[in-house]
Amino acid sequence: MKAIFWLSVLSQFLETSAQAQNVIACPEQIGGVPQACVNRECGNEDPENEGHCAKEAADQSHCVCDPAATTAQPLVTSVVTAPTSSGSTSAGSATYALATLTEYKDLRESITATITVSPTQSGEPADTVAAVVFAGGVAWYLASFVGAEAAALAAPKEAPPSHRDDERCEGEKSKCEDCGATLGFCVEPNPGCACEEEEKCPEQKPSCEATECKGDEGKCTLGDLKDCECEENNECPDDMDSPFCSACGGEMVDRAQCSGDSPCCNGDETGKNKGCGCYQDDGVGIFALESPVDQTAAAAWWKNAIEQEDPICQKKDPKFSEMTAPQHVRDGDPSVEKAAKEWCASMNGKTVKDGDEVPYKFIQQDLGSFWLSSSFRKTAPGNLRCGNEAKVVGDDCFQSMMSAVERCAPHQATTHGAAIAKGCLFYNVTVDGTTDSRHPPWKGDKGKPECDPKVSNIEGTFFRGLYPQFCSQVKDGEAIKKTLTNEDFKSSSNSKRAPPPSNSQYEGYKFNFEFSGGDNCEVSCDDAFGEIRSACSGTTTLKYKGSIDAGCGTYSYSIEDPPPPPPPSPVECKPLEAAPAWGLTPECFDSDNCRYPQAGYPRSAYQAAGHQFCYGGYDWTAKRDDEWSASNYFWFDTTTIDPDTDLPTYCVGSAVGEYRQWSPESGENCKAREGGLKHSDSKIEVMVTPAKDQNGCKSLKDHKLPKDGDCTKIFDQVSEKCITGDGEDETGGLFLEDSEDGCWEWWIWGVHLS
């Protein structure tokens, strides 16, 4: 029988809400510092609930927020994407953000901690969760998710930036009782490092039914036995509640182990229902989809389903929560019985042709939908003489649909979907999670937007003011590509509730639009990109890529981020400053005549000082505990050029090293009349000293300085950037070197002649 069965799975979202799964959606639920009310994710303070966010969190609660914080706190986030099913390019994703847990601020490596969860609503009991807390006391919480299946995704396992494990915590762990631990990490010795807890689970497994255990899925949930394995009492369910064999590990080969005449369960992974009776699965055995959006697989089943007069039933798959629909009016609303009676009556006498669009009715439920349809039975028995069309008989349509769902799920209140052949037609009841009536599951992904899982920073409202500029250039079905920027944006919003987007936003981004070309499109360019925007952003930020098959060609877009900014310069100019060890004490000639010692000179004087420091044979080693270990100062005559260096002549230096180093032969050539020592006109001081801020640097130790050209190129970078000749306050600066020996500051500056 040619029919469709498509089961939409919401990844356990039906059986357990986000709260019931202990999803942490607010930082304060686990003792974290509340977010600022002005954060975009918070949406400002709720006017009807002071101290809480206006926006709903991922668990539909309203997080606590700090109204006193006047600036937004940018979130450190990580995106987890659900596995993409066969034939689909889109998937749900969960965005996790960091909560700061002050109790764990001294932690130096990640641990799995049992944390008490604060209730989000009055009257809810407190609960506990096992959460990974990273170095510095931060943990992930679920800030938002896209696609219901993403609600069940686990938090990221990787440590966020700046919260990696301290390498000093590597090696054998201390016992928690030996190092003063109270939260799973040591106080002394090895402060902040994880420790080993004593084994608390007994060798003899307790009964899962015991009051002190209260087991769930083979593990205790209470007290000292929490998370310890327990023994299940495997009592078989009543016949009416017996599972399908496919839902309990399949049928036993040796039926002698099972009582009664029915097939017997092998038992699931925990052994549950082993040896208990089970129902055989009817029909040709179309298995449950492994994704609620796997419409490509649904379309393939439509084409390949085996023809027969018996109903084809959707098998249960125990790995997934299953969508269902009420069978009868007494079982709930909307029901298959009520909808089928109305639709079949409206279809009575209408013709269904081979190859035509399948007529259908879409019925939406709270979290999903079901579809009623009739399709031509192309491979019907020859004696029926179907040709290529057949008329719907209203009573046959209704009775066939109800017969199919009742025979597939006898004595049940709900159906997972069923279909049956009657004469030259199929009558189908398809249950799924789709809430878009324009895209029935048997069409596969055609006509549905496809979105890249990676999320950009671009708001969907901004995109809405951009794509019309591309669509205005699409003419006569011709293929076209265009790259737009923020300058092409035109506002389409008159909302006074929030500032509308503008063309001053997203500078540097590129927006690539394309239409592959084609005639007789089912949707216009504007409608196509409207659907893409709705699917790929909704009211939030846009995915990096999106496309839609318009029935004639494909409309698509992609976003390019601005190029990254250049890395920060290691050179920092310090006008009228010196290395901290020298200080800024002014020189005073009398009470009314004081000056700071720093002075500006031509760039060539600084280059000459760097050359003498690096080529002078001093063999410098900068000491981690001696700021003066690599320092010197020199006098030069900028009016006389040394032919050996092509730089100002070196006149005299401080008494460092050998006599020839501080009283050079070249000093005889100095002739300046500025009054400096040995007929010099400039004085430059040089020092290499440990950086005050060693954050992010390697461990500080004594540093052997490079020589010659490897040395002078460092000082030359400072003089080229900081000595431009634009002012007398250009006295020098420093170069910050990040080396294997820690971080070091290379200072060079001019001082007044003496």
C-alpha positions in Angstrom: 0.0 0.0 0.0 1.4 3.4 -1.0 1.2 5.6 2.1 3.1 7.9 4.4 4.1 7.6 8.0 6.2 10.3 9.5 6.7 10.6 13.2 8.0 13.9 14.6 10.3 13.5 17.5 10.9 16.3 19.9 13.9 14.8 21.6 12.2 14.0 25.0 10.5 17.4 25.0 7.0 15.9 25.3 7.8 13.6 28.2 9.7 16.2 30.2 9.7 20.0 30.2 12.9 22.0 30.3 12.4 22.4 34.1 11.7 18.7 34.7 15.0 17.8 33.0 16.8 20.2 35.4 17.8 22.5 32.6 19.6 25.5 34.2 18.3 28.6 32.4 19.2 31.3 34.9 22.6 31.9 36.5 21.1 32.4 40.0 19.5 29.0 39.9 22.9 27.5 40.7 24.2 30.3 42.9 25.5 32.4 40.1 25.7 36.2 40.0 22.4 37.5 38.4 22.7 39.1 35.0 22.2 42.9 34.4 18.6 43.8 33.6 19.9 45.8 30.6 21.4 42.7 28.9 19.8 42.0 25.5 19.1 38.4 26.7 17.2 39.8 29.7 15.2 42.5 27.8 15.3 45.0 30.7 13.4 44.8 34.0 9.9 43.4 34.0 7.7 46.3 35.1 5.2 43.8 36.7 7.9 41.8 38.5 10.7 44.0 39.9 14.2 42.5 39.9 13.3 40.0 37.1 13.9 39.9 33.4 11.1 40.9 31.0 12.1 38.1 28.5 11.3 34.5 29.2 14.3 32.2 29.8 14.8 28.8 28.2 12.6 27.1 30.9 9.9 29.8 30.5 10.8 31.4 33.8 11.9 35.0 34.3 15.5 35.2 35.6 16.5 37.4 38.4 18.4 40.5 37.2 20.3 43.4 38.7 18.5 46.7 37.9 21.5 48.7 39.4 23.8 47.6 36.6 23.8 50.4 34.0 25.9 48.7 31.3 25.3 45.4 29.5 27.6 42.5 30.3 28.6 40.7 27.1 28.0 37.0 27.5 30.7 34.4 27.0 28.7 31.8 25.0 29.1 28.4 23.4 26.7 26.9 20.8 25.9 23.2 20.9 24.2 21.9 17.7 22.0 18.8 17.5 23.1 16.1 15.0 21.7 16.7 11.5 19.6 13.9 10.3 19.9 12.2 6.9 18.8 14.5 4.1 18.5 17.6 6.2 20.9 20.5 6.4 19.3 22.2 9.4 19.4 21.2 13.1 18.4 22.6 16.5 21.0 24.5 18.5 21.4 25.4 22.1 23.3 28.5 23.3 25.0 28.2 26.6 26.4 31.1 28.6 28.6 31.4 31.7 27.4 31.9 35.2 29.9 33.0 37.9 29.6 30.9 41.1 31.3 32.9 43.9 31.6 29.8 46.1 33.9 28.2 43.6 36.0 31.4 42.7 39.2 29.7 44.1 38.8 26.6 41.9 41.8 26.0 39.6 40.6 23.0 37.6 37.2 21.7 36.4 35.1 19.5 38.7 31.7 17.9 38.5 29.8 19.4 41.4 26.4 18.5 42.9 24.6 21.9 43.0 21.3 22.7 44.6 19.0 24.3 42.0 16.9 27.2 43.3 13.2 26.9 42.3 12.1 29.3 39.5 8.5 29.5 40.8 6.9 29.7 44.2 6.0 26.3 45.7 8.5 24.3 43.5 10.8 22.0 45.6 14.6 22.6 45.4 16.5 20.0 43.4 20.1 19.1 42.7 22.0 18.7 39.5 25.4 17.5 38.5 27.2 20.4 36.8 30.7 20.9 35.5 32.3 23.9 37.2 35.4 25.3 35.5 38.5 27.0 36.9 37.7 30.4 38.4 34.2 29.2 39.4 32.1 29.4 36.2 29.5 27.0 34.8 27.4 26.8 31.7 23.6 27.6 31.7 21.1 27.3 28.9 20.6 30.9 27.7 18.4 30.0 24.7 17.7 27.2 22.2 16.4 26.9 18.6 14.4 23.8 17.7 12.6 21.8 20.4 15.1 18.9 20.1 17.9 21.2 21.3 16.3 21.5 24.8 17.7 18.1 25.6 21.3 18.8 24.4 24.0 18.5 27.0 26.0 21.6 28.0 29.4 22.0 26.4 32.2 19.9 27.9 35.0 22.2 26.9 36.4 24.8 29.3 35.7 28.5 28.2 38.6 30.8 27.4 40.6 32.0 30.4 39.1 29.1 32.5 41.4 26.2 31.5 42.8 23.8 34.1 45.9 25.0 36.0 48.8 22.7 35.0 49.9 22.8 38.7 46.8 20.6 39.5 48.0 17.8 37.3 49.2 14.5 38.8 47.8 12.4 41.6 44.8 13.8 43.5 44.7 14.3 47.2 41.9 12.7 49.2 39.2 15.3 50.0 39.3 14.4 53.7 43.1 15.1 53.8 43.1 18.6 52.2 40.2 20.4 54.0 37.8 20.1 51.0 34.2 21.1 51.3 33.1 21.6 47.7 35.1 19.0 45.9 38.4 20.9 45.8 41.3 21.3 48.2 41.9 24.2 50.6 45.4 23.1 51.8 47.6 21.6 50.4 47.0 21.9 46.6 44.5 24.8 47.1 41.9 25.0 44.3 42.8 21.6 42.9 40.2 18.8 42.6 40.3 15.9 45.1 39.0 12.4 45.3 35.8 11.7 47.3 35.4 8.5 49.3 33.3 5.8 47.6 29.8 6.0 49.0 27.9 3.3 47.1 27.5 -0.1 48.8 28.8 -3.3 47.1 25.4 -4.9 47.4 23.0 -2.9 45.2 19.9 -1.7 47.1 16.4 -2.3 45.8 15.1 0.5 43.6 11.8 0.2 45.5 13.5 0.9 48.9 12.3 4.2 50.6 15.8 5.3 51.1 16.6 4.8 47.4 13.5 5.6 45.3 15.2 4.4 42.1 14.7 5.8 38.6 16.2 4.1 35.5 18.4 1.8 37.7 19.8 4.5 40.0 18.8 5.8 43.4 17.6 9.4 43.6 17.7 10.1 47.4 20.2 10.9 50.2 23.5 9.1 50.6 22.5 6.6 47.9 21.9 9.2 45.2 23.3 8.1 41.8 24.2 4.6 43.2 23.0 1.7 41.0 20.0 -0.3 42.3 18.2 -3.5 41.5 14.9 -3.2 39.6 11.9 -5.3 40.6 10.8 -6.5 37.1 7.0 -6.8 37.4 5.2 -7.3 34.2 2.5 -4.7 33.2 -1.1 -5.7 32.7 -2.0 -7.0 29.2 -3.7 -3.7 28.3 -0.4 -1.8 29.1 1.9 -4.3 27.5 4.5 -2.6 25.2 5.1 -3.2 21.5 7.9 -5.8 21.2 10.0 -3.2 19.3 9.8 -1.0 22.4 11.2 -3.6 24.9 14.3 -5.0 23.2 12.5 -7.1 20.5 11.1 -10.7 20.8 12.8 -13.4 22.8 14.0 -16.3 20.7 13.3 -18.8 23.5 9.7 -18.4 24.4 9.9 -21.1 27.1 11.2 -18.3 29.4 8.0 -16.4 28.9 4.5 -17.2 30.3 1.5 -17.1 28.1 1.0 -17.4 24.3 2.1 -13.9 23.4 5.6 -12.9 22.2 8.1 -12.0 25.0 10.3 -9.0 25.6 14.1 -9.4 25.5 14.2 -6.4 27.8 15.6 -2.9 27.2 19.1 -1.7 28.2 18.2 -1.8 31.9 16.5 -5.2 31.6 13.0 -3.7 32.1 10.1 -5.9 31.0 12.4 -8.9 30.2 10.2 -12.0 29.9 7.0 -10.0 29.9 4.4 -10.3 27.1 4.5 -7.7 24.3 2.4 -6.9 21.2 3.7 -7.8 17.8 4.0 -4.7 15.5 1.6 -4.7 12.5 2.2 -3.6 9.0 5.3 -3.4 6.8 7.6 -2.0 9.5 8.4 1.6 8.7 10.7 2.7 11.5 10.4 6.0 13.4 12.3 8.9 12.1 15.5 9.9 14.0 14.7 13.6 13.7 11.5 15.7 13.7 12.5 17.4 10.5 13.6 14.4 8.4 11.2 15.0 5.6 13.5 13.6 3.0 13.1 10.2 4.7 9.4 10.7 4.9 9.2 11.4 1.2 11.2 8.3 0.4 8.9 6.1 2.4 5.9 7.6 0.6 7.3 6.3 -2.7 8.5 2.9 -1.5 5.7 1.8 0.8 4.4 -1.8 0.1 0.9 -2.1 -1.3 -1.5 -4.1 0.8 -5.1 -4.0 2.2 -3.9 -4.3 5.8 -3.0 -1.0 7.6 0.5 0.2 7.7 1.4 1.2 11.3 4.1 3.4 12.6 6.3 1.4 14.9 7.3 2.8 18.2 11.0 3.7 18.7 11.9 3.6 22.5 14.8 6.0 21.9 12.5 8.9 21.2 9.5 10.7 22.6 6.7 10.2 20.2 4.0 12.5 18.8 0.5 11.2 18.9 -3.0 12.4 18.1 -6.3 11.5 19.9 -8.2 8.7 18.0 -11.8 9.5 19.0 -13.8 12.6 20.1 -13.9 11.1 23.6 -10.1 11.0 23.7 -9.4 14.7 23.2 -9.6 17.6 20.8 -8.7 17.9 17.9 -9.3 14.2 17.2 -8.8 12.1 14.1 -12.4 11.0 14.3 -13.8 14.6 14.2 -11.4 15.8 11.6 -11.7 12.8 9.3 -15.5 13.0 9.4 -15.5 16.6 8.3 -12.7 16.3 5.7 -14.0 13.1 4.1 -17.4 14.6 3.7 -15.9 17.6 2.0 -13.9 15.3 -0.3 -16.9 13.1 -1.3 -17.1 12.8 -5.1 -13.8 14.7 -5.8 -11.3 13.2 -8.2 -7.7 12.3 -7.2 -5.3 11.8 -10.2 -2.0 10.1 -10.5 0.8 12.7 -10.4 -1.4 15.5 -9.1 -0.9 17.3 -5.9 -2.1 15.2 -3.0 -5.3 16.8 -1.4 -4.9 17.0 2.4 -6.2 18.7 5.6 -3.8 20.1 8.2 -4.8 19.9 11.9 -2.6 21.7 14.4 -2.2 20.5 18.0 -0.4 22.2 20.9 3.1 20.9 20.0 2.6 19.3 16.6 0.1 18.4 14.0 -1.6 15.6 12.0 -2.5 15.4 8.4 -5.4 13.7 6.6 -4.8 12.9 2.9 -5.8 10.8 0.0 -3.5 9.7 -2.8 -3.8 7.6 -6.0 -3.0 3.9 -5.7 -0.8 3.6 -8.7 0.0 -0.1 -8.2 -3.6 -1.2 -7.4 -4.6 -4.8 -8.6 -5.4 -4.9 -12.3 -8.9 -6.1 -11.7 -9.8 -2.8 -10.2 -9.1 -1.0 -13.5 -8.1 2.2 -11.8 -6.6 3.9 -14.8 -5.0 7.1 -13.6 -7.7 8.6 -11.5 -10.4 7.7 -8.9 -13.2 9.5 -7.0 -13.2 9.8 -3.2 -16.2 8.1 -1.5 -16.8 10.0 1.7 -17.9 7.1 3.8 -15.1 4.8 2.5 -12.6 7.6 3.3 -13.8 8.1 6.9 -14.2 4.4 7.7 -10.8 3.5 6.2 -9.0 6.1 8.3 -10.7 5.1 11.5 -10.1 1.4 10.7 -6.4 2.0 10.2 -5.8 3.9 13.4 -7.9 1.5 15.5 -6.2 -1.6 14.1 -2.7 -0.2 14.6 -3.4 0.9 18.2 -6.3 -1.2 19.5 -7.9 -0.1 22.8 -5.7 3.0 22.8 -6.7 6.6 23.1 -4.1 7.9 20.7 -2.5 7.1 17.3 1.0 7.5 16.1 -0.2 7.5 12.5 -1.6 4.9 10.1 -2.8 4.4 6.5 -4.8 1.9 4.5 -5.7 1.2 0.8 -9.3 1.1 -0.3 -10.0 0.5 -3.9 -7.9 2.8 -6.1 -7.0 5.2 -3.3 -4.9 5.4 -0.1 -6.3 7.1 3.0 -3.6 8.4 5.2 -3.3 9.8 8.8 0.1 11.2 9.3 1.3 12.5 12.7 4.2 14.8 13.0 5.6 18.0 14.7 5.3 20.3 11.7 3.3 23.5 12.4 3.5 24.9 8.9 0.4 23.9 6.9 2.2 24.9 3.6 4.8 22.1 3.9 3.3 18.6 4.1 5.8 15.9 5.1 5.6 13.9 1.9 7.1 16.9 -0.1 10.4 16.4 1.7 12.4 19.6 2.1 11.3 21.2 -1.2 9.8 24.6 -0.5 11.1 24.8 3.1 13.9 27.1 4.1 17.2 25.6 5.0 19.4 27.3 7.6 23.0 27.0 8.6 23.4 26.0 12.2 25.9 28.7 12.9 24.4 31.9 14.3 25.6 35.4 13.4 25.3 38.7 15.2 22.8 40.2 12.7 19.3 40.8 13.9 16.4 39.4 11.8 14.8 42.8 11.8 17.8 44.3 10.1 17.7 41.6 7.5 14.1 42.5 6.8 15.2 46.0 5.7 18.0 44.7 3.5 16.7 41.9 1.2 14.0 44.1 -0.6 16.9 46.0 -2.1 18.1 42.8 -3.7 14.6 41.6 -4.8 14.0 44.9 -6.6 16.8 43.9 -9.0 15.5 40.4 -9.7 14.0 40.6 -13.3 12.4 38.1 -15.7 13.7 34.9 -14.0 17.3 35.8 -14.7 20.1 34.5 -12.4 21.6 37.3 -10.3 24.2 37.7 -7.5 24.6 40.9 -5.4 26.6 41.8 -2.4 25.0 44.4 -0.1 26.3 46.3 2.9 24.7 48.1 5.9 24.6 51.2 3.7 21.9 49.5 1.5 19.6 49.0 4.5 16.2 50.8 4.5 14.0 50.7 7.6 10.7 49.1 7.3 9.7 49.4 11.0 7.4 52.0 12.5 7.6 50.5 16.0 7.9 52.8 18.9 8.5 50.1 21.4 12.2 49.6 20.6 14.7 51.5 18.5 14.5 50.3 14.9 17.6 49.0 13.2 19.5 51.5 11.0 22.2 51.7 8.3 24.7 52.7 10.9 24.7 49.2 12.3 26.9 46.2 11.2 29.5 48.2 9.4 32.0 46.0 7.6 29.6 43.0 7.2 28.9 41.8 3.7 25.5 40.3 2.7 25.7 38.1 -0.4 22.3 37.5 -2.1 21.7 35.1 -5.0 18.9 33.8 -7.2 19.8 30.8 -9.3 17.3 31.8 -12.0 14.1 30.2 -13.4 10.6 31.0 -14.5 7.1 30.4 -13.0 8.2 30.6 -9.4 5.7 29.5 -6.8 6.7 32.3 -4.5 8.1 35.8 -5.1 11.6 37.0 -4.1 10.2 39.0 -1.2 8.1 36.2 0.0 11.0 33.7 -0.3 13.3 35.8 1.8 10.5 36.5 4.2 10.2 32.8 4.8 13.9 32.4 5.1 14.1 35.2 7.7 11.3 33.7 9.7 12.9 30.2 9.7 16.5 31.3 10.1 16.0 34.0 12.7 12.5 34.6 13.8 12.8 37.6 16.2 16.4 36.8 17.1 19.7 36.8 15.4 20.2 35.5 11.9 22.0 32.3 10.8 25.1 32.8 8.6 23.4 31.1 5.6 19.9 30.3 4.4 18.2 29.2 1.2 14.8 28.1 -0.2 13.7 26.2 -3.2 11.0 28.4 -4.8 9.9 25.7 -7.3 11.8 27.4 -10.2 15.1 28.2 -8.7 16.8 28.8 -5.4 17.0 32.0 -3.4 19.9 32.2 -0.9 21.9 34.5 1.2 25.2 34.3 3.2 26.8 36.7 5.7 30.5 37.5 5.8 31.9 39.0 9.1 34.1 42.0 8.9 37.8 41.3 8.7 39.4 40.9 12.2 41.1 43.9 13.6 44.9 43.9 13.5 46.5 42.5 16.6 47.4 45.1 19.3 50.8 46.7 18.8 53.4 45.7 21.4 54.7 49.3 21.2 53.3 51.8 23.7 54.4 55.5 23.5 55.1 57.1 26.9 55.4 60.9 26.6 57.4 62.4 29.4 57.6 59.0 31.2 60.4 56.7 32.1 60.6 53.0 33.2 58.9 52.7 36.6 62.2 52.0 38.4 63.4 55.5 37.5 60.3 57.2 38.7 59.0 60.7 37.7 60.8 62.8 40.4 61.4 66.4 39.0 64.8 68.0 39.0 64.8 71.3 40.9 67.5 74.0 40.5 65.7 76.3 43.0 62.2 76.5 44.5 60.8 78.2 41.4 62.8 76.3 38.8 61.8 72.6 38.5 61.5 70.3 35.5 60.9 66.6 34.8 64.1 65.0 33.5 62.6 63.6 30.3 63.4 65.4 27.0 62.9 64.8 23.3 65.5 64.4 20.7 65.8 63.5 17.0 64.9 59.9 16.2 68.5 59.2 15.1 69.6 59.6 18.8 67.3 56.9 19.9 68.4 54.6 17.1 72.1 55.2 18.1 71.2 54.3 21.7 69.6 51.1 20.7 72.6 50.3 18.5 75.1 50.9 21.4 72.9 48.8 23.8 72.6 45.9 21.4 76.0 45.9 19.6 78.2 47.2 22.5 79.2 43.7 23.7 77.4 44.0 27.1 75.9 40.4 26.9 72.8 41.4 28.8 70.8 39.1 31.0 67.7 40.7 32.5 67.1 39.4 36.1 63.6 38.7 37.3 64.4 40.1 40.7 66.6 43.0 39.7 65.0 45.8 37.6 68.4 47.5 37.0 70.2 44.4 35.7 69.8 45.4 32.0 70.0 49.2 31.9 72.3 51.9 30.6 72.4 55.5 29.4 74.5 57.2 26.7 75.4 60.6 25.3 75.5 61.3 21.5 76.3 64.1 19.1 73.6 64.3 16.5 75.5 66.9 14.5 78.3 64.4 13.8 77.6 61.0 12.0 79.8 58.0 12.8 80.8 56.4 9.5 80.9 53.0 11.0 77.3 53.0 12.2 75.8 55.8 10.0 74.3 57.1 13.2 75.0 60.0 15.6 78.5 59.7 17.2 78.7 58.0 20.6 80.4 60.4 23.0 80.3 58.7 26.4 78.3 56.2 28.5 77.6 55.3 32.1 80.3 53.3 33.9 78.9 49.9 32.8 81.2 47.2 31.4 84.8 47.9 30.3 86.4 51.3 29.9 86.2 51.2 26.1 82.5 50.7 26.4 81.8 53.8 28.4 84.7 55.9 27.1 84.8 55.1 23.4 87.4 56.3 20.9 84.6 57.8 18.9 84.1 60.4 21.7 87.0 62.4 20.3 84.8 63.2 17.3 82.0 64.8 19.3 81.8 68.6 18.7 78.3 69.6 19.7 77.9 73.0 21.5 74.8 72.2 23.4 76.7 71.8 26.7 76.3 68.0 27.2 78.9 65.8 28.6 81.9 65.3 26.2 80.5 67.8 23.7 77.2 65.8 23.3 73.7 67.2 22.4 71.5 64.3 23.5 71.2 61.8 26.3 69.2 58.5 26.0 68.4 56.0 28.7 67.6 52.3 28.0 66.2 49.6 30.3 64.8 46.1 29.9 62.7 45.2 33.0 60.0 42.6 34.0 56.5 43.7 33.0 54.4 44.6 36.0 51.4 42.7 34.6 52.3 39.0 34.0 48.7 37.9 33.3 48.7 35.5 30.4 52.5 35.3 30.3 54.8 32.3 30.7 56.4 31.8 34.1 58.8 34.7 34.8 62.5 33.8 34.9 65.9 35.4 34.0 65.9 36.5 30.4 68.9 36.3 28.1 68.5 39.3 25.7 69.0 38.9 22.0 72.0 40.7 20.4 72.8 42.8 17.4 70.0 43.1 14.8 67.5 41.0 16.7 67.9 43.4 19.6 67.9 46.7 17.7 64.8 45.9 15.7 62.8 46.0 19.0 64.1 49.5 20.0 63.7 50.7 16.4 59.9 49.8 16.5 59.6 52.1 19.5 61.5 55.0 17.9 59.6 54.7 14.6 56.2 54.9 16.3 56.9 57.3 19.1 59.5 59.7 17.8 57.8 61.5 14.8 59.1 65.0 15.3 55.6 66.4 16.0 56.3 67.7 19.6 58.7 68.2 22.4 56.8 65.7 24.6 57.8 62.8 22.3 60.4 61.4 24.7 60.1 57.6 24.1 58.1 54.5 25.0 58.3 50.8 25.5 58.0 47.5 23.6 56.2 44.6 25.5 57.9 41.3 24.7 56.0 38.1 25.4 58.7 35.5 25.7 59.3 32.0 27.0 60.8 33.7 30.1 57.7 35.8 30.9 56.8 39.3 29.7 59.4 42.0 29.6 59.2 45.8 28.9 62.0 47.3 26.6 62.1 51.0 27.6 64.0 53.8 25.8 63.6 57.5 26.5 65.4 60.8 26.4 66.5 62.9 29.3 67.9 66.4 29.7 71.6 66.9 29.2 73.9 66.7 32.2 
